[in-house]
């Protein structure tokens, strides 16, 4: 094993490390020699280690474990693995070196021990000599305190193993006991005050504050009638008009720092700051590799939030607890967030509803509000506390009960706080996660390969950090006195046609920079007796600028078609045809999913196959339109994931629901290999999403040749982990 690993490293010419973690219950405490070769969970969060650690290519923990290169412990001797700052002799800070040879700032490790941790945060070795700190000691001057803002410690989520005394020690009889936990406040109004900076870019990513008075956040409106000319004597019952909207992007001046010369520079624009709450599953099934990868992904999120963005983390298993209130991601805030996330330990059941209640409580009771607010939910299991599984004579599960009322509006006309849900692995409840996101106005992503969780998070926050339009409402008004609206095809966006049929409204909400939306409107077009043209519609958009808070209204030109006495061959607009294909594919996906849930997989496959055949005959398909090609590839993938009941249960359902979420909201989601830049399923990815995704991949091992060499080593000796 060791020989194979050394050969792979020599072949790659890289100093790689692979981490396949074990839970504390799975293995005895490592020896001092062993412990120096193990990678800590903190190291996964440390930006300095992202370039030297390879991405785990398999979600299954190894039964034998993989050793690290001894050189990988060098950074842990130079950096305190708790506060992630440099340790230097004579720097005015006491340094504690444990019996397992790992070193920390004395003040950091003493605070950690004070809250019940008596094992090494790096290698989990149990210490005989415990660093203690008197209550009168203050943090050394000149550095950030471990708890500078009075954050409640997340002791309920940190565990210690109580062992029986020798000679009756039995690993199977270990049990986990919760440590002392500081009570949470009754009202979550302890959010950190906003900085109220008008416009900014992220300093931590090497950008200076910018103010661009010339930047104009607006919306471009284009309309496309089904045909540009129709015979004067003809009438149409369902004449289609496409409304195309695109949010403009602003340009920010960049000033990359020296130490980031090798990373792709994220083009952060002047933008509205974000309040983000992450609701993370730390149930027992998350133990091992899953939790390690989640911590690394959260480390990426924390490092890429700006100093005006605020973050709060909720962790849930059988119960839920807020690790810390909404805090700005300043240097001190990042250190605290990294420390809190690193302390997470997997244990217990899966109570999604309680986690969401805590997350909603943070949003609802905050004293101040950033312009943009969102919740990210990640779970790898099924809620076992609120939703009863369907089957037999039991009614259909009420997934809506998982969502607090404060997250979604009762009349479904507008959304309060969108929840972007991420289903992790093959055992999560895709139906419940999709329902949560759908009812809140968020998206559902399927993280099939656990190692891409960071990429999935990166794509999501790439959008959240680029919101340029809020509370967007699209109004449609008929211009010709005889016209009436037939339908508004807006996917999952709430829409309504007024009683008189002369006007309609679509509630769109937020748009990211460069994001596009397409809606199809059908009208009846009367015959004309003598006019050379017919006025159909006018589109009006109203929205709020998230920075200035001003309401803006824009109007399009009137949509007209020519009415010649005799018309030649009618050529259908490729723009209209493209969106018809998207809606038709989405309808086929929904119908196939319903058919599959009824047990008829062959019928579901047939539905998808028929849709592919119909799409192949369309105008856009014959012109090799990229969206049409992507839809065909996606439908084919869904067919393959319905090959058997086992395959459908493991990945087919989640893949289809994530695709439906993407097409109904016209927003990028992660599913299968959709975060891969070569994938065709990239129809809705904005430049800011793509740049954040590139940044994530640059911090991980991205070389295909390297992955091919490392894959056999990661697979060696692996076996499924029992749930």
Phi and psi in degrees as a GROMACS rama.xvg file:
@    title "Ramachandran Plot"
@    xaxis  label "Phi"
@    yaxis  label "Psi"
@TYPE xy
-62.1452  -38.4254  UNK-2
-63.8911  -42.6321  UNK-3
-60.8967  -42.8076  UNK-4
-65.7203  -41.8046  UNK-5
-64.3112  -39.3785  UNK-6
-63.1438  -40.5393  UNK-7
-63.4767  -42.5476  UNK-8
-64.8212  -41.8397  UNK-9
-65.3104  -38.989  UNK-10
-65.9363  -35.6389  UNK-11
-81.2543  -24.7016  UNK-12
67.9679  26.7236  UNK-13
-124.188  154.461  UNK-14
-96.9792  81.0276  UNK-15
-93.8438  158.178  UNK-16
-139.367  145.913  UNK-17
-122.641  135.034  UNK-18
-119.86  115.107  UNK-19
-119.647  91.1048  UNK-20
-74.5881  159.049  UNK-21
-119.163  154.653  UNK-22
-78.1661  162.791  UNK-23
-63.4618  -30.4857  UNK-24
-75.2029  -17.7751  UNK-25
-85.6322  -22.4133  UNK-26
-143.098  150.238  UNK-27
-71.0028  163.419  UNK-28
-57.4582  134.214  UNK-29
-72.0212  157.206  UNK-30
-75.9246  170.094  UNK-31
-62.5384  -35.9697  UNK-32
-67.8015  -44.4681  UNK-33
-63.8331  -40.0493  UNK-34
-65.7119  -27.5604  UNK-35
-70.5965  -14.6076  UNK-36
-100.683  2.1443  UNK-37
-99.5449  147.825  UNK-38
-91.0247  130.069  UNK-39
-81.2138  160.262  UNK-40
-65.5289  -31.3081  UNK-41
-64.1639  -38.4648  UNK-42
-61.1694  -31.4522  UNK-43
-64.3535  -28.2359  UNK-44
-86.9928  -17.6861  UNK-45
-77.3998  123.091  UNK-46
-57.2384  -28.5054  UNK-47
-66.5847  -18.9179  UNK-48
-101.671  -6.23782  UNK-49
-64.624  -32.9675  UNK-50
-79.5798  -14.8277  UNK-51
-108.413  -5.01521  UNK-52
-103.126  133.563  UNK-53
-82.1987  149.827  UNK-54
-72.8308  128.158  UNK-55
-60.7716  129.654  UNK-56
-95.0219  -4.3362  UNK-57
-134.549  141.278  UNK-58
-80.3883  -4.00547  UNK-59
-93.8786  123.166  UNK-60
-68.0196  143.844  UNK-61
-74.5277  142.926  UNK-62
-77.5479  -18.1078  UNK-63
-101.399  -25.5321  UNK-64
82.7215  152.352  UNK-65
-118.52  135.487  UNK-66
-81.8001  151.943  UNK-67
-95.137  160.264  UNK-68
-64.5943  138.478  UNK-69
-60.8196  -26.0668  UNK-70
-67.7858  -16.9061  UNK-71
-70.9114  -17.0247  UNK-72
-82.6904  -5.29554  UNK-73
-62.6407  -42.7039  UNK-74
-66.8767  -31.1173  UNK-75
-70.2836  -22.491  UNK-76
-82.8552  -20.3332  UNK-77
-96.5978  -20.182  UNK-78
-124.752  134.196  UNK-79
-69.4431  122.101  UNK-80
-75.3244  -0.585241  UNK-81
-98.7784  -53.0162  UNK-82
-96.7795  -7.57227  UNK-83
62.991  28.478  UNK-84
-111.571  161.712  UNK-85
-67.6316  145.388  UNK-86
-108.288  130.693  UNK-87
-141.474  130.026  UNK-88
-61.8771  134.929  UNK-89
78.2733  15.1593  UNK-90
-90.577  13.1426  UNK-91
84.4362  9.83649  UNK-92
-130.077  131.247  UNK-93
-69.8061  141.612  UNK-94
-116.182  130.353  UNK-95
-106.206  124.084  UNK-96
-108.685  118.86  UNK-97
-79.9653  169.129  UNK-98
-65.4769  -17.8552  UNK-99
-88.0886  4.42481  UNK-100
84.0105  -1.59347  UNK-101
-84.13  143.988  UNK-102
-116.905  149.473  UNK-103
-147.27  161.118  UNK-104
-62.0348  135.448  UNK-105
-59.0989  -41.6688  UNK-106
-63.871  -37.1901  UNK-107
-66.4646  -49.3974  UNK-108
-72.4685  -30.8438  UNK-109
-66.1631  -38.9579  UNK-110
-65.328  -38.5132  UNK-111
-62.9241  -44.0336  UNK-112
-68.1476  -35.4328  UNK-113
-58.8758  -29.4941  UNK-114
-94.4645  16.9682  UNK-115
106.375  -5.10419  UNK-116
-84.4063  119.084  UNK-117
-121.815  26.3148  UNK-118
-126.573  157.734  UNK-119
-66.7985  127.659  UNK-120
-63.9507  -17.7133  UNK-121
-89.7952  -55.6543  UNK-122
-110.521  -3.10218  UNK-123
68.3626  16.2043  UNK-124
-69.9014  138.742  UNK-125
-81.7513  130.319  UNK-126
-91.8376  145.613  UNK-127
-91.4753  -36.892  UNK-128
-103.546  119.024  UNK-129
-103.965  128.479  UNK-130
-71.9577  126.694  UNK-131
-117.549  151.704  UNK-132
-133.433  130.676  UNK-133
-68.8244  152.812  UNK-134
-65.5931  -16.7502  UNK-135
-88.4655  -7.9959  UNK-136
-74.0802  133.341  UNK-137
-104.029  158.596  UNK-138
-60.1619  144.498  UNK-139
-58.0998  145.535  UNK-140
-64.9706  147.524  UNK-141
91.8599  -0.964209  UNK-142
-137.436  161.807  UNK-143
-71.178  136.014  UNK-144
-69.5049  155.461  UNK-145
-65.3711  -31.0583  UNK-146
-132.159  65.6308  UNK-147
-68.7622  -21.3478  UNK-148
-115.761  15.0679  UNK-149
71.0177  33.3501  UNK-150
-67.3715  139.331  UNK-151
-64.8406  133.736  UNK-152
-73.8868  149.267  UNK-153
-92.5084  53.7973  UNK-154
-68.1703  -25.7449  UNK-155
-65.5193  -21.8381  UNK-156
-99.277  1.00344  UNK-157
-106.987  133.978  UNK-158
-124.959  160.254  UNK-159
-135.021  142.661  UNK-160
-90.8707  123.473  UNK-161
-92.7546  122.481  UNK-162
-106.958  150.057  UNK-163
-77.087  147.258  UNK-164
-69.4418  153.015  UNK-165
-63.4397  153.958  UNK-166
-93.0803  17.7258  UNK-167
-95.7075  18.6246  UNK-168
-63.3804  128.093  UNK-169
-142.196  113.997  UNK-170
-59.9985  -31.0035  UNK-171
-71.8383  -13.5843  UNK-172
-100.897  7.52035  UNK-173
-65.9364  149.84  UNK-174
-143.817  156.094  UNK-175
-100.094  133.472  UNK-176
-122.462  139.367  UNK-177
-72.7259  146.157  UNK-178
-84.9918  173.762  UNK-179
-57.5082  134.54  UNK-180
-123.71  133.024  UNK-181
-70.7885  134.76  UNK-182
-65.4871  140.99  UNK-183
-77.1108  149.865  UNK-184
-67.097  154.424  UNK-185
-67.8283  -31.555  UNK-186
-123.406  130.375  UNK-187
-86.4809  62.5734  UNK-188
-108.169  26.4676  UNK-189
-101.377  25.4231  UNK-190
-66.9758  146.952  UNK-191
-69.251  141.704  UNK-192
-62.9907  146.278  UNK-193
-74.5918  153.232  UNK-194
-84.4366  -20.9936  UNK-195
58.4434  32.2229  UNK-196
-74.9083  135.94  UNK-197
-65.1484  -51.1478  UNK-198
-144.396  143.172  UNK-199
-155.899  164.978  UNK-200
-127.29  163.865  UNK-201
-75.2397  115.138  UNK-202
-65.4623  -37.0741  UNK-203
-64.376  -25.0347  UNK-204
-94.3273  10.545  UNK-205
89.5493  26.8968  UNK-206
-118.328  140.311  UNK-207
-86.9768  161.095  UNK-208
-60.3459  139.494  UNK-209
-132.564  149.579  UNK-210
-136.085  115.7  UNK-211
-116.591  95.483  UNK-212
-70.5403  -17.4828  UNK-213
-87.8251  -10.1154  UNK-214
-69.8427  133.354  UNK-215
-121.622  108.628  UNK-216
-86.4126  105.445  UNK-217
-144.346  -174.995  UNK-218
-125.245  133.343  UNK-219
-91.8526  129.087  UNK-220
-112.034  125.581  UNK-221
-128.529  147.289  UNK-222
-128.329  144.499  UNK-223
-134.504  111.663  UNK-224
-72.8823  154.983  UNK-225
-54.3624  -45.2559  UNK-226
-134.788  151.768  UNK-227
-82.8802  -19.5943  UNK-228
-144.143  141.158  UNK-229
-139.503  141.297  UNK-230
-54.4755  141.338  UNK-231
-60.7702  -33.0327  UNK-232
-83.5427  -10.2229  UNK-233
-88.1531  147.718  UNK-234
-120.831  154.351  UNK-235
-132.61  132.899  UNK-236
-85.2937  -33.8843  UNK-237
-132.06  66.8697  UNK-238
-81.192  130.327  UNK-239
-101.928  135.194  UNK-240
-123.362  130.88  UNK-241
-94.1943  130.164  UNK-242
-105.185  117.97  UNK-243
-113.556  124.021  UNK-244
-118.549  142.617  UNK-245
-140.765  126.252  UNK-246
-77.9525  135.762  UNK-247
-75.0402  155.767  UNK-248
-106.15  147.598  UNK-249
-104.509  162.525  UNK-250
-113.753  128.981  UNK-251
-114.046  144.666  UNK-252
-76.2707  137.591  UNK-253
-109.766  146.956  UNK-254
-140.442  74.8162  UNK-255
-63.2489  142.87  UNK-256
-79.5717  161.791  UNK-257
-63.8254  -39.3162  UNK-258
-76.6273  4.2673  UNK-259
-116.654  22.5367  UNK-260
-63.5627  -27.2968  UNK-261
-90.1801  -6.6851  UNK-262
-99.3404  148.696  UNK-263
-65.8749  132.344  UNK-264
-81.9088  122.312  UNK-265
-75.0358  124.254  UNK-266
-81.7865  67.8025  UNK-267
-68.0963  131.865  UNK-268
-104.462  163.815  UNK-269
-54.1486  123.836  UNK-270
-148.351  170.47  UNK-271
-84.0069  135.5  UNK-272
-69.2456  160.923  UNK-273
-120.48  141.457  UNK-274
-101.78  115.226  UNK-275
-120.491  129.541  UNK-276
-117.171  123.259  UNK-277
-102.908  127.76  UNK-278
-110.752  108.091  UNK-279
-112.863  133.096  UNK-280
-79.7062  121.056  UNK-281
-124.429  35.4348  UNK-282
-66.9045  172.179  UNK-283
-58.1213  -31.2712  UNK-284
-70.9833  -10.04  UNK-285
-86.5061  -2.58601  UNK-286
-62.1787  149.558  UNK-287
88.329  -132.577  UNK-288
-60.6789  -39.9915  UNK-289
-57.7326  -48.9778  UNK-290
-66.6058  -38.101  UNK-291
-62.2672  -42.9698  UNK-292
-69.6096  -34.1883  UNK-293
-63.6554  -42.7312  UNK-294
-62.3385  -41.2899  UNK-295
-64.7389  -41.9811  UNK-296
-63.0798  -41.1122  UNK-297
-66.3538  -34.2575  UNK-298
-59.8466  -40.3411  UNK-299
-64.6517  -43.8346  UNK-300
-60.6033  -47.2712  UNK-301
-60.2513  -43.0235  UNK-302
-69.9204  -22.2293  UNK-303
-102.952  0.811986  UNK-304
-81.4474  146.54  UNK-305
-83.8811  171.108  UNK-306
-69.0481  -16.3983  UNK-307
-97.031  -10.6527  UNK-308
-76.9642  147.173  UNK-309
-119.744  145.138  UNK-310
-131.275  140.707  UNK-311
-133.502  143.518  UNK-312
-118.211  127.098  UNK-313
-110.167  129.969  UNK-314
-114.928  136.768  UNK-315
-136.57  145.985  UNK-316
-138.452  -108.743  UNK-317
-70.5822  -31.5976  UNK-318
-126.408  -176.577  UNK-319
-132.081  150.437  UNK-320
-146.792  140.126  UNK-321
-82.3008  120.374  UNK-322
-70.7291  -39.7052  UNK-323
-160.954  154.102  UNK-324
-71.4941  177.741  UNK-325
-59.7493  117.61  UNK-326
-130.188  142.971  UNK-327
-65.9743  142.156  UNK-328
-87.8176  59.2106  UNK-329
-75.6493  -177.912  UNK-330
-57.8906  -45.0978  UNK-331
-66.0937  -40.7591  UNK-332
-63.4679  -38.9685  UNK-333
-64.2413  -43.9565  UNK-334
-58.9551  -44.2919  UNK-335
-65.6306  -41.9679  UNK-336
-64.544  -43.1262  UNK-337
-61.5597  -42.2114  UNK-338
-63.5006  -42.5922  UNK-339
-65.9864  -44.3707  UNK-340
-64.9725  -38.7138  UNK-341
-63.7079  -25.3908  UNK-342
-77.9796  -6.23857  UNK-343
-64.7029  137.671  UNK-344
-128.836  134.26  UNK-345
-82.0524  131.068  UNK-346
-174.461  148.128  UNK-347
93.9377  -167.952  UNK-348
-91.6965  -157.883  UNK-349
-129.461  104.697  UNK-350
-116.821  80.2417  UNK-351
-63.5512  -41.4671  UNK-352
-59.6876  -41.4218  UNK-353
-68.3092  -37.277  UNK-354
-62.3747  -42.9215  UNK-355
-68.6054  -34.4396  UNK-356
-62.5777  -42.3282  UNK-357
-63.4702  -44.4455  UNK-358
-62.2521  -42.1251  UNK-359
-66.2402  -34.9534  UNK-360
-64.3224  -39.2622  UNK-361
-60.537  -45.3176  UNK-362
-69.4098  -41.0506  UNK-363
-71.1399  -35.1376  UNK-364
-103.126  5.9388  UNK-365
-64.4289  143.502  UNK-366
-73.4102  -42.9745  UNK-367
-119.22  158.092  UNK-368
-131.532  127.904  UNK-369
-73.0468  156.571  UNK-370
-59.3853  -36.2399  UNK-371
-109.164  136.795  UNK-372
-138.181  139.271  UNK-373
-158.058  156.505  UNK-374
-119.239  134.978  UNK-375
-109.489  124.254  UNK-376
-114.604  129.388  UNK-377
-128.699  132.334  UNK-378
-149.337  148.14  UNK-379
-111.617  5.29401  UNK-380
-134.266  -164.278  UNK-381
-114.867  138.83  UNK-382
-63.0549  123.893  UNK-383
-110.903  12.3971  UNK-384
-119.872  -30.9782  UNK-385
-113.149  -41.7112  UNK-386
-102.608  127.098  UNK-387
-90.9399  134.53  UNK-388
-64.7647  146.917  UNK-389
-82.3334  157.552  UNK-390
148.645  147.449  UNK-391
65.3535  -129.421  UNK-392
-95.7463  6.52025  UNK-393
-74.3093  144.136  UNK-394
-69.0892  168.33  UNK-395
-61.6896  136.51  UNK-396
-58.4014  141.265  UNK-397
-93.6193  83.3036  UNK-398
-66.3803  -25.3114  UNK-399
-63.2019  -22.5892  UNK-400
-67.9439  -14.7562  UNK-401
-74.3731  -20.2439  UNK-402
-96.0762  125.726  UNK-403
-63.842  148.954  UNK-404
-62.0292  -28.1783  UNK-405
-69.8397  -15.0114  UNK-406
-83.0981  -37.1643  UNK-407
-124.198  155.931  UNK-408
-82.9791  142.841  UNK-409
-66.2339  -33.6398  UNK-410
-90.8631  1.07299  UNK-411
59.4593  20.336  UNK-412
-85.612  -21.0882  UNK-413
-153.012  159.685  UNK-414
-111.719  141.277  UNK-415
-86.8803  -66.6275  UNK-416
-127.003  112.448  UNK-417
-70.4989  140.763  UNK-418
-110.217  114.64  UNK-419
-92.6016  109.12  UNK-420
-96.564  140.835  UNK-421
-124.67  115.106  UNK-422
-87.3992  122.721  UNK-423
-106.613  116.923  UNK-424
82.3591  -169.66  UNK-425
-97.8602  -4.20304  UNK-426
-105.052  2.01446  UNK-427
-76.6345  162.738  UNK-428
-89.8932  92.9757  UNK-429
-63.6941  -34.9318  UNK-430
-63.7933  -42.4625  UNK-431
-70.8414  -40.1733  UNK-432
-65.8297  -40.3119  UNK-433
-65.1563  -40.5239  UNK-434
-64.0052  -41.3389  UNK-435
-59.3201  -48.5967  UNK-436
-68.3734  -40.5577  UNK-437
-64.3047  -42.1148  UNK-438
-76.835  -13.389  UNK-439
-106.103  -8.87048  UNK-440
90.2718  15.241  UNK-441
-102.85  -173.895  UNK-442
-112.293  158.451  UNK-443
-115.736  123.418  UNK-444
-114.402  141.912  UNK-445
-107.121  109.239  UNK-446
-93.2876  89.6583  UNK-447
-75.0161  -48.3231  UNK-448
-94.3911  113.588  UNK-449
-59.1961  -28.1565  UNK-450
-68.6425  -13.1136  UNK-451
-97.9679  14.3293  UNK-452
-59.2703  -38.2317  UNK-453
-64.8988  -40.4627  UNK-454
-62.7818  -39.9469  UNK-455
-64.1045  -44.2762  UNK-456
-62.8553  -40.5042  UNK-457
-61.5112  -44.4233  UNK-458
-61.8719  -40.1893  UNK-459
-66.1275  -50.6329  UNK-460
-72.522  -22.6863  UNK-461
-59.5186  -34.683  UNK-462
-77.0271  -46.0954  UNK-463
-60.606  -30.9735  UNK-464
-86.758  16.5577  UNK-465
-137.531  24.8882  UNK-466
-66.6607  125.077  UNK-467
-120.418  -11.7459  UNK-468
-137.491  136.352  UNK-469
-131.234  155.228  UNK-470
52.7692  39.8694  UNK-471
-70.309  129.558  UNK-472
-128.741  129.575  UNK-473
-107.286  121.417  UNK-474
-107.336  138.838  UNK-475
-121.8  129.705  UNK-476
-130.52  130.385  UNK-477
-73.5366  138.439  UNK-478
-99.9706  -41.324  UNK-479
-73.8009  136.302  UNK-480
-62.3514  -22.5992  UNK-481
-93.4178  -4.70324  UNK-482
-79.8466  145.864  UNK-483
-138.219  142.729  UNK-484
-73.2038  135.93  UNK-485
-91.1338  -55.6784  UNK-486
-154.427  157.275  UNK-487
-117.869  110.773  UNK-488
-95.3411  100.34  UNK-489
-123.324  15.1132  UNK-490
66.253  -128.07  UNK-491
-86.8089  -5.14687  UNK-492
-73.778  131.972  UNK-493
-60.6067  133.269  UNK-494
-142.748  157.463  UNK-495
-154.726  143.537  UNK-496
-105.662  132.058  UNK-497
-66.8567  162.968  UNK-498
-58.6313  -39.7747  UNK-499
-76.2246  -7.33885  UNK-500
73.3082  7.27169  UNK-501
-91.7801  -16.2338  UNK-502
-149.247  162.999  UNK-503
-153.129  164.528  UNK-504
-137.037  141.222  UNK-505
-123.193  125.782  UNK-506
-93.0922  112.917  UNK-507
-101.112  -37.6785  UNK-508
86.5404  -131.492  UNK-509
-87.0331  149.415  UNK-510
-127.507  138.319  UNK-511
-82.0812  163.154  UNK-512
-58.1162  133.287  UNK-513
70.0409  6.08839  UNK-514
-77.9608  146.807  UNK-515
-120.468  149.875  UNK-516
-135.692  140.3  UNK-517
-129.395  128.493  UNK-518
-129.541  139.414  UNK-519
-104.073  128.068  UNK-520
-116.999  130.43  UNK-521
-108.317  138.888  UNK-522
-137.433  160.095  UNK-523
-91.0421  130.353  UNK-524
-110.075  118.447  UNK-525
-78.4518  163.075  UNK-526
-73.1246  149.051  UNK-527
-110.696  143.008  UNK-528
-87.3445  -39.5211  UNK-529
-143.295  -12.6448  UNK-530
-72.7304  147.131  UNK-531
-88.5417  -9.51146  UNK-532
-152.635  161.242  UNK-533
-126.79  127.144  UNK-534
-82.6151  128.541  UNK-535
-104.008  -67.5964  UNK-536
-136.001  165  UNK-537
-136.503  139.84  UNK-538
-111.361  134.149  UNK-539
-124.911  129.866  UNK-540
-114.714  133.046  UNK-541
-126.364  138.293  UNK-542
-156.082  168.078  UNK-543
-107.858  133.343  UNK-544
-76.3722  119.384  UNK-545
-65.8702  -21.0379  UNK-546
-88.436  -47.8632  UNK-547
-87.9788  -15.0038  UNK-548
66.0621  10.9761  UNK-549
-83.4523  145.107  UNK-550
-87.5922  135.076  UNK-551
-122.814  139.808  UNK-552
-124.863  132.857  UNK-553
-127.746  147.731  UNK-554
-127.034  145.226  UNK-555
-90.7026  167.943  UNK-556
-70.4039  162.05  UNK-557
-65.834  141.173  UNK-558
-87.1963  120.19  UNK-559
-126.972  152.931  UNK-560
-128.044  147.91  UNK-561
-76.5553  147.156  UNK-562
-126.72  74.0752  UNK-563
-70.6753  159.072  UNK-564
-66.4422  -41.0992  UNK-565
-129.368  125.631  UNK-566
-107.179  149.134  UNK-567
-79.2433  -156.835  UNK-568
-66.6668  130.324  UNK-569
-81.022  121.676  UNK-570
-101.948  118.886  UNK-571
-72.8699  135.257  UNK-572
-61.6872  129.194  UNK-573
-66.9501  -28.8338  UNK-574
-65.1769  -43.3966  UNK-575
-66.5213  -43.9491  UNK-576
-61.7522  -38.5814  UNK-577
-60.4821  -45.5948  UNK-578
-73.0335  -30.6579  UNK-579
-61.1934  -41.4116  UNK-580
-62.4015  -42.2247  UNK-581
-60.8379  -46.4126  UNK-582
-67.103  -37.6152  UNK-583
-66.5008  -39.8582  UNK-584
-65.1757  -41.5608  UNK-585
-63.8079  -39.509  UNK-586
-63.8251  -39.3536  UNK-587
-65.6261  -39.7984  UNK-588
-61.123  -44.8942  UNK-589
-64.6763  -43.1495  UNK-590
-66.7403  -41.0252  UNK-591
-63.6033  -38.9886  UNK-592
-64.4521  -44.0592  UNK-593
-61.1535  -42.2555  UNK-594
-64.5418  -40.9914  UNK-595
-65.74  -38.2818  UNK-596
-65.1785  -25.0051  UNK-597
-83.8816  1.12965  UNK-598
95.9694  -0.0735656  UNK-599
-101.447  80.4338  UNK-600
-68.5194  -36.9389  UNK-601
-63.022  -39.9068  UNK-602
-65.9458  -37.6703  UNK-603
-64.7574  -42.6748  UNK-604
-62.9625  -38.7782  UNK-605
-64.7308  -38.3962  UNK-606
-61.3077  -45.2057  UNK-607
-66.392  -38.5903  UNK-608
-65.4434  -41.8958  UNK-609
-63.3344  -39.4071  UNK-610
-63.8783  -42.5434  UNK-611
-60.9438  -39.4318  UNK-612
-66.0658  -41.2418  UNK-613
-65.6673  -43.4271  UNK-614
-63.1667  -33.2252  UNK-615
-66.6518  -16.5735  UNK-616
-97.5144  2.25069  UNK-617
-81.3827  165.933  UNK-618
-61.4931  -44.4981  UNK-619
-67.807  -34.6774  UNK-620
-66.2403  -41.4913  UNK-621
-68.6917  -20.9494  UNK-622
-96.413  11.8778  UNK-623
58.8284  43.2737  UNK-624
-63.3148  136.365  UNK-625
-65.3767  -39.6937  UNK-626
-63.7424  -39.3973  UNK-627
-65.2459  -40.4488  UNK-628
-63.0435  -40.3128  UNK-629
-65.2898  -40.8585  UNK-630
-62.9518  -41.6468  UNK-631
-63.9258  -42.9837  UNK-632
-63.4145  -38.4285  UNK-633
-69.9254  -42.7068  UNK-634
-62.8446  -38.2412  UNK-635
-64.5918  -41.5773  UNK-636
-61.4826  -39.8707  UNK-637
-65.7633  -38.0209  UNK-638
-59.1273  -44.8565  UNK-639
-65.2005  -30.5556  UNK-640
-83.0292  7.04833  UNK-641
-114.968  22.5294  UNK-642
-63.4272  -30.4775  UNK-643
-154.263  166.187  UNK-644
-62.2749  -38.7968  UNK-645
-62.9975  -46.2165  UNK-646
-64.4764  -40.3657  UNK-647
-64.4018  -44.5178  UNK-648
-65.2114  -36.5981  UNK-649
-75.1961  -39.0971  UNK-650
-145.465  -24.8552  UNK-651
-62.2306  -47.1202  UNK-652
-60.3867  -48.6576  UNK-653
-64.1376  -39.2303  UNK-654
-64.2269  -43.8562  UNK-655
-65.4681  -45.6585  UNK-656
-64.1443  -36.8896  UNK-657
-67.4185  -37.47  UNK-658
-65.137  -42.466  UNK-659
-61.271  -41.3836  UNK-660
-60.6692  -43.4124  UNK-661
-64.55  -46.0637  UNK-662
-75.2139  -32.9912  UNK-663
-74.1603  -30.5271  UNK-664
-99.1733  -9.38966  UNK-665
54.3122  51.0346  UNK-666
-142.858  143.207  UNK-667
-67.0661  137.292  UNK-668
-128.947  160.33  UNK-669
-91.6153  130.037  UNK-670
-160.086  134.74  UNK-671
57.7371  -121.872  UNK-672
-104.774  27.0522  UNK-673
-68.7429  -16.1427  UNK-674
-84.342  -6.49425  UNK-675
-72.7037  129.448  UNK-676
-61.6093  -22.5681  UNK-677
-86.0687  -4.24363  UNK-678
-72.6069  148.25  UNK-679
-77.5662  -19.4242  UNK-680
-83.2604  67.1355  UNK-681
-130.754  24.93  UNK-682
-63.1986  -29.8311  UNK-683
-113.255  7.42088  UNK-684
-75.8234  124.725  UNK-685
-86.0954  163.445  UNK-686
-57.37  -37.6998  UNK-687
-67.28  -35.8952  UNK-688
-65.0698  -46.2524  UNK-689
-62.8936  -39.2108  UNK-690
-68.7723  -40.8116  UNK-691
-66.0998  -37.6646  UNK-692
-64.0627  -42.0928  UNK-693
-61.9966  -39.9583  UNK-694
-61.9813  -41.5834  UNK-695
-63.5763  -46.2248  UNK-696
-68.4689  -27.8847  UNK-697
-69.351  -23.1664  UNK-698
-88.0395  -5.56304  UNK-699
-116.526  171.42  UNK-700
-73.665  112.783  UNK-701
-109.727  -2.60802  UNK-702
-77.1926  121.489  UNK-703
-58.8236  -37.3163  UNK-704
-65.7687  -37.7172  UNK-705
-65.8034  -40.2512  UNK-706
-64.808  -38.1802  UNK-707
-64.4243  -35.3198  UNK-708
-75.7083  -35.6181  UNK-709
-79.6821  -28.1172  UNK-710
-54.1528  -47.8382  UNK-711
-60.8443  -32.1885  UNK-712
-70.5153  -37.9827  UNK-713
-71.1952  -32.0817  UNK-714
-80.9247  -15.8564  UNK-715
-63.4207  123.589  UNK-716
71.4516  12.6287  UNK-717
-79.6845  152.292  UNK-718
-149.048  154.691  UNK-719
-60.9109  141.19  UNK-720
-89.1254  125.596  UNK-721
-65.9395  141.717  UNK-722
